[in-house]
Amino acid sequence: MARILDYELYEVPPRWLFLRVETSDGIVGWGEPVVEGRAKTVQAAVEELMDAYVLGRDPSRIEDHWQTMYRGGFYRGGPVLMSAIAGIDQALWDIKGKRFGAPIYELLGGRARNRVRVYQWIGGDRPSEVGAAAREKVDEGFTALKMNATSDLRRIDSPAAVDEARERLREVRETVGPEIDVGVDFHGRASKPMAKRLVAALEPCDPMFFEEPLLPEHGDALPAVAAHTTVPIATGERLYSRWDFKQVLEGGAVDVIQPDLSHAGGITEVKKIAAMAEAYDVALAPHCPLGPIALAACVHVDICSPNALIQEQSLDIHYNKTNDILDYLVDPDVFRYEDGYVNVPEAPGLGIELNEEYVREQAERTVNWRNPVWRHDDGSIAEW
């Protein structure tokens, strides 16, 4: 019986952490356990979990490993521990697929669709020139875009702040027309009163969804925001388990959930979260402004989840200034974008081959990516 023999971790630019797991019979699996801006913290958690619960054990017992890592430490949940579990889980699924000679989605029940629709980010954290960026991405073949709704907001901001957000979205809508979907991400920057004003002001531009209109800790107020718009409400990138999503789904205000395959417990957990959402008539759109391993994990879950709507991906995103998702792959064409869709990797496991020499080379660089810290005019901390 094969055993989990060894593992290595590589912090690589622009802001990713890759995990390489090797078995005693020479199979290698890859995972992407990271919290953006907290890579070293997650690395320590991965090392603790691997050393305590995974090394030397049978790689095929994925569910048992997941339960042991989650329950074995008594204190559970949260971004760091769940991201560490997520990366290990991805690597174990990669190993299992390679052992059986099948892509992961086949082991999860097979295809529910033939390909996965994706959207392309435009603008940045403080979005500008979004009209030109929208035109460029539509000309490249994307049929769905996403943009930030605003930059930082005061708790109750001026009419000018609302006008600016409305004009920016109107510029994009007028540029691309009604055939293109445009998701609007609030990034948790709005207070409840501002969220209510903004969703009403932006609705005439027909967004695909309003993402994270409130911080996750204010999920109980989502029904009050949803009451001010008919546009679907999306959230979930800062929720980390099915128990977190249970509260949101029972609240009835959310139409699209966005678990992150590198934060919410990996493939094992997100497949369960997707099934829970299906029971509430809620769509799945996994969060993924990350690297190629995380994207591969996402599309395998998407392809076999009946309620999958669309997939985020980080190609050309503003964070990827030094390295992009395709740079680390032996065959970049494995993620082929056509007509606004991405094909699902068909090789065994995750279906991607990492360029290990390049990964090791890039891991020698200093990354040290940090989230921006924004402040209001009065010096108080603003939500990024």
C-alpha positions in Angstrom: 0.0 0.0 0.0 1.3 3.4 -1.0 2.0 5.9 1.8 2.4 9.7 1.8 6.2 10.0 1.8 7.1 13.7 1.7 6.0 17.2 0.9 7.4 20.6 -0.1 6.0 24.1 0.0 6.9 26.9 -2.4 5.9 30.5 -2.0 5.9 32.0 -5.5 5.0 35.3 -7.1 2.7 37.1 -7.4 1.1 35.9 -4.1 0.7 32.1 -4.2 1.7 29.1 -2.1 2.1 25.7 -3.9 2.2 22.4 -2.1 3.9 19.3 -3.6 3.0 15.9 -2.0 4.8 12.7 -3.0 3.8 9.1 -2.3 6.0 6.1 -1.6 5.3 4.8 -5.1 6.4 8.1 -6.8 3.0 9.8 -7.5 3.1 13.6 -7.0 0.1 15.7 -6.2 -0.2 19.5 -6.1 -2.3 21.8 -4.0 -2.5 25.6 -3.5 -3.0 26.4 0.2 -2.9 30.1 0.7 -4.5 33.1 2.2 -3.5 36.2 0.2 -1.1 38.2 2.3 -0.7 35.4 4.9 1.2 32.8 2.9 3.8 32.1 5.7 1.0 31.7 8.3 -0.8 29.1 6.1 2.6 27.4 5.4 3.0 26.9 9.1 -0.5 25.4 9.4 0.2 23.1 6.4 3.4 21.8 8.1 1.6 21.2 11.4 -1.3 19.3 9.7 1.0 17.3 7.4 3.3 16.2 10.2 0.6 15.4 12.7 -2.1 13.7 10.5 -1.0 13.0 6.9 2.6 11.9 6.5 3.1 8.2 6.4 -0.6 7.5 5.8 -2.6 6.1 3.0 -3.3 8.9 0.4 -6.5 7.3 -0.8 -8.5 8.0 2.4 -9.3 11.6 1.5 -12.5 11.9 3.5 -10.8 10.5 6.6 -7.8 12.8 6.2 -10.2 15.8 5.8 -12.2 14.9 8.9 -9.1 14.2 11.0 -7.5 17.6 10.0 -10.7 19.4 10.6 -11.8 17.8 13.9 -8.5 16.5 15.3 -7.2 19.9 16.6 -10.4 20.8 18.6 -10.2 24.4 17.4 -11.5 24.5 13.8 -12.5 26.7 11.0 -11.3 30.1 9.9 -9.2 31.2 6.9 -5.8 29.8 7.9 -6.7 26.3 9.0 -9.3 25.8 6.2 -6.9 27.0 3.6 -4.2 24.7 4.8 -6.7 21.8 4.7 -7.8 22.9 1.2 -4.3 22.7 -0.3 -3.7 19.3 1.2 -7.1 18.1 0.0 -6.4 19.3 -3.6 -3.1 17.4 -3.6 -4.7 14.2 -2.4 -7.3 14.4 -5.1 -4.6 15.0 -7.6 -2.8 11.9 -6.4 -6.0 9.8 -6.5 -6.8 10.9 -10.0 -3.3 10.0 -11.2 -3.5 6.6 -9.5 -6.7 5.7 -11.2 -5.8 7.4 -14.5 -8.8 9.7 -14.5 -9.5 13.4 -14.2 -10.9 14.4 -10.8 -14.3 15.3 -12.1 -14.8 11.7 -13.2 -14.2 10.5 -9.6 -16.8 13.1 -8.4 -19.6 11.7 -10.6 -18.7 12.8 -14.1 -19.7 15.8 -16.3 -22.8 17.8 -15.7 -21.8 20.1 -18.6 -19.2 20.1 -21.4 -17.3 23.3 -20.5 -17.2 26.1 -17.9 -18.0 29.7 -18.5 -15.5 32.2 -17.1 -15.5 35.9 -16.4 -12.7 38.4 -16.8 -11.7 41.1 -14.3 -11.5 44.7 -15.5 -10.3 47.7 -13.6 -8.5 47.4 -10.3 -9.0 48.0 -6.6 -9.8 51.6 -7.4 -11.3 51.1 -10.8 -10.7 53.5 -13.7 -10.8 53.4 -17.5 -13.2 50.5 -17.3 -14.9 51.2 -20.5 -11.8 50.7 -22.6 -10.8 47.6 -20.6 -14.3 46.1 -21.1 -14.1 46.6 -24.8 -10.7 45.0 -25.0 -11.8 41.9 -23.1 -15.0 41.4 -25.0 -12.9 41.7 -28.2 -10.8 38.8 -26.8 -13.9 36.7 -26.6 -15.1 37.0 -23.0 -18.8 37.2 -22.6 -18.8 38.1 -18.9 -16.8 40.7 -16.9 -16.4 41.7 -13.3 -15.4 45.0 -11.8 -15.3 46.6 -8.4 -18.3 48.8 -7.6 -16.4 51.5 -5.7 -13.1 52.3 -4.1 -13.2 52.9 -0.3 -16.4 54.3 1.1 -17.3 56.2 4.3 -20.0 54.6 6.5 -22.5 57.0 5.0 -20.9 58.6 1.9 -21.8 61.4 -0.4 -24.2 61.5 -3.3 -21.1 62.0 -5.5 -19.7 58.6 -4.4 -23.0 57.0 -5.6 -23.0 58.9 -8.8 -19.4 57.9 -9.5 -20.2 54.2 -9.1 -23.3 54.5 -11.3 -21.5 56.4 -14.0 -18.6 53.8 -14.1 -21.0 50.9 -14.4 -23.1 52.8 -17.0 -19.9 53.4 -19.0 -19.2 49.6 -19.1 -22.8 48.7 -20.0 -23.0 51.2 -22.8 -19.6 50.0 -24.1 -20.4 46.3 -24.2 -24.2 46.3 -24.7 -26.9 44.0 -23.1 -25.4 40.8 -24.4 -22.4 40.9 -22.0 -22.8 40.0 -18.3 -21.1 42.3 -15.8 -20.7 41.3 -12.2 -20.3 44.1 -9.7 -18.1 43.4 -6.6 -18.6 45.5 -3.5 -15.7 43.8 -1.8 -17.4 44.3 1.6 -16.6 48.0 1.4 -20.1 49.2 1.9 -22.0 49.7 5.2 -25.6 48.5 5.3 -27.0 52.0 4.5 -24.6 52.5 1.6 -25.2 49.0 0.2 -28.9 49.7 0.1 -28.4 53.0 -1.7 -25.9 51.5 -4.2 -27.8 48.4 -5.2 -30.8 50.6 -6.0 -28.7 53.1 -7.9 -26.8 50.5 -10.0 -29.7 48.2 -10.8 -30.7 50.1 -14.0 -27.4 49.0 -15.5 -28.5 45.3 -15.2 -25.5 43.7 -13.4 -25.2 39.9 -13.4 -24.9 40.0 -9.6 -23.9 42.2 -6.7 -21.0 40.5 -5.0 -20.3 40.8 -1.2 -22.4 43.9 -0.7 -21.7 43.5 3.0 -18.9 42.1 5.1 -19.5 38.4 5.9 -19.9 39.2 9.6 -23.0 41.2 8.7 -24.6 38.4 6.7 -27.8 38.7 8.9 -28.4 42.1 7.2 -28.3 40.7 3.6 -32.1 40.4 3.4 -32.4 44.1 4.1 -30.0 44.9 1.2 -31.6 42.3 -1.1 -35.0 43.9 -0.5 -33.8 47.0 -2.4 -32.9 45.2 -5.7 -34.0 42.5 -8.0 -30.3 41.8 -9.0 -29.0 38.5 -7.7 -26.9 38.7 -4.5 -23.6 36.8 -4.4 -21.2 36.2 -1.5 -19.0 33.6 0.1 -15.3 34.2 -0.6 -14.8 34.8 3.1 -16.8 31.8 4.3 -14.8 28.6 5.0 -17.0 25.6 5.5 -20.5 24.2 4.9 -21.4 25.4 8.4 -20.6 29.0 7.5 -22.6 28.6 4.3 -25.5 27.0 6.3 -26.3 30.4 7.9 -26.2 32.2 4.6 -28.3 29.7 2.7 -30.9 29.6 5.5 -31.1 33.4 5.4 -32.7 33.2 1.9 -31.2 36.5 0.5 -28.3 35.0 -1.5 -28.6 33.7 -5.1 -25.0 32.9 -5.9 -22.4 31.4 -3.5 -18.7 31.9 -4.1 -16.7 29.5 -2.0 -12.9 29.5 -2.7 -11.4 26.1 -3.4 -8.1 27.2 -1.7 -9.9 28.7 1.4 -13.0 26.6 2.0 -11.6 23.2 2.6 -10.7 22.2 -0.9 -12.5 19.9 -3.4 -14.0 17.7 -0.7 -15.7 20.5 1.1 -16.8 22.7 -1.8 -18.5 19.8 -3.6 -20.6 19.4 -0.4 -21.2 23.2 -0.2 -22.3 23.1 -3.9 -24.8 20.3 -3.2 -26.2 22.3 -0.2 -26.7 25.3 -2.3 -28.5 23.3 -5.0 -31.1 22.3 -2.4 -31.8 26.0 -1.8 -31.9 26.9 -5.6 -28.7 28.8 -5.2 -26.0 28.9 -8.0 -22.3 28.2 -7.6 -19.6 30.6 -8.8 -16.3 29.7 -7.1 -14.0 32.5 -6.0 -10.5 32.2 -7.6 -8.2 35.2 -8.1 -5.3 32.7 -7.5 -3.0 30.4 -9.4 -3.3 27.4 -11.8 -3.7 24.7 -9.2 -6.6 26.5 -7.5 -8.2 27.2 -10.9 -7.9 23.5 -11.9 -9.6 22.4 -8.7 -12.4 24.9 -9.3 -13.2 23.7 -12.9 -13.3 20.1 -11.8 -15.9 20.9 -9.2 -17.8 23.2 -11.7 -17.9 20.6 -14.4 -19.7 18.1 -12.2 -22.0 20.5 -10.2 -25.4 21.0 -11.8 -25.8 24.5 -10.2 -22.4 25.9 -11.4 -23.0 29.3 -13.0 -19.6 30.8 -13.9 -16.0 30.7 -12.8 -13.7 33.5 -11.7 -10.1 33.2 -13.0 -7.1 35.5 -12.6 -5.7 35.8 -16.1 -4.4 39.4 -16.5 -5.9 40.4 -13.1 -4.2 43.5 -11.7 -2.5 41.4 -8.9 -0.6 39.3 -11.5 2.0 41.9 -12.6 5.1 39.7 -12.3 3.7 36.2 -13.0 0.4 34.9 -14.4 -1.5 31.6 -14.0 -0.1 30.1 -17.3 3.5 30.8 -16.5 3.9 27.9 -14.1 2.5 25.3 -16.5 4.4 23.0 -18.8 1.5 23.2 -21.3 -0.4 26.6 -20.9 -2.9 25.4 -23.5 -4.5 23.1 -21.0 -6.5 26.1 -20.0 -7.8 27.1 -23.4 -10.2 30.1 -23.4 -12.7 30.1 -26.2 -15.9 32.1 -26.6 -15.9 33.0 -22.9 -15.5 29.4 -21.7 -12.5 27.4 -20.4 -12.0 23.8 -21.2 -11.6 21.4 -18.3 -8.2 19.6 -18.1 -8.6 16.0 -19.3 -5.4 14.5 -18.0 -5.5 12.4 -14.8 -5.9 14.2 -11.5 -6.0 17.9 -11.7 -5.0 17.6 -15.3 -2.2 20.1 -15.2 1.6 19.7 -15.2 3.5 22.1 -13.1 6.9 23.2 -14.4 8.8 22.2 -11.3 12.1 23.7 -12.3 10.3 27.1 -12.8 8.4 26.7 -9.5 11.6 26.2 -7.6 13.3 29.1 -9.4 10.5 31.5 -8.6 10.4 30.3 -5.0 13.9 31.8 -4.6 12.4 35.3 -5.2 11.1 37.4 -2.3 7.3 37.6 -2.5 6.0 39.1 0.7 2.7 40.3 -0.9 0.6 42.3 1.5 -3.0 43.5 1.4 -3.3 47.3 1.0 -4.2 49.2 4.1 -6.6 52.1 3.2 -7.5 55.0 5.4 -10.3 57.6 5.2 -9.6 61.3 5.2 -10.0 61.4 9.0 -7.3 58.7 9.5 -9.6 55.8 10.3 -9.2 52.4 8.7 -11.2 51.8 5.5 -12.3 48.4 4.1 -10.1 47.2 1.3 
